[in-house]
Amino acid sequence: MSVLDTARLRLRCLENGDAAFIVELLTDPDFLRNVGDRGVHNEEDARRYIASGPVASYARYRFGLYLVELREPAVAIGMCGLLRRDTHPDVEIGFALLPRFRGRGYALEAARATLRLGVETLGLQRVVAITAPDNTASIDILEALGLRFERLVRFTDDASESRLFVFQPAHAGN
């Protein structure tokens, strides 16, 4: 079932049948370097990740990470969505695409629709994004969305530093 549709993309809830795709995406070297190891190494791990992450988030918050697929032909290309983590109080936007689909504007298109969902439908007054300090591709997308660098952060004592970007709608606080 589609959650969001754009000119070229469909974002839908993740389900168990997406396990093979999740393994491919979450074991991509760029994903591991920029996002981190989510403990997904096979389809069983992927089904557990889908159930305890995105599906649990849909039930609890009415949002989560969504599968991003091309509308025609229907091919899974990545994930994009909103997350709420225990490590900080803000709702976070996140996205990741398979390497062969990068550089075509898909991440920006999916993230723009997701940000609009968060602000216009869910009424979020603040959305953040966290990137590795040298992840220039993601930083460019965040800045195109209107997020602005706020500061370097470290959410746990053993974590590396990340860049925190913030989006606050013009009407926030009015």
FENGIGI-V793258 format. One record per backbone hydrogen bond with DSSP energy under -1.0 kcal/mol. CO is the residue of the C=O (numbers start at 0). NH is the residue of the N-H. Records with the same first field share a line. If there is no record, write none. Layout:
CO: NH, NH
This chain:
3: 10
7: 70
8: 5
9: 68
10: 2, 3
11: 66
14: 17
15: 18
17: 21
18: 22
19: 23
20: 24
21: 25
22: 26
24: 27
27: 31
28: 32
29: 33
30: 34, 35
41: 45
42: 46
43: 47
44: 48
45: 49
46: 50
47: 51
48: 52
49: 54
52: 56
53: 57
54: 58
55: 59
56: 60
57: 61
63: 81
65: 79
66: 11
67: 76, 77
68: 9
72: 74
74: 69
76: 97
77: 67
78: 95
79: 65
80: 93
82: 91
90: 127
91: 82
93: 80
95: 78
97: 100
98: 101
104: 108
105: 109
106: 110
107: 111
108: 112
109: 113
110: 114
111: 115
112: 116
113: 117
114: 118
115: 119
116: 120, 121
117: 123
126: 166
127: 92
128: 164
130: 162
131: 134
133: 135
134: 138
135: 139
136: 140
137: 141
138: 142
139: 143
140: 144
141: 146
147: 165
150: 163
152: 161
155: 158
161: 152
162: 130
163: 149, 150
164: 128
165: 147
166: 126
168: 171
170: 173
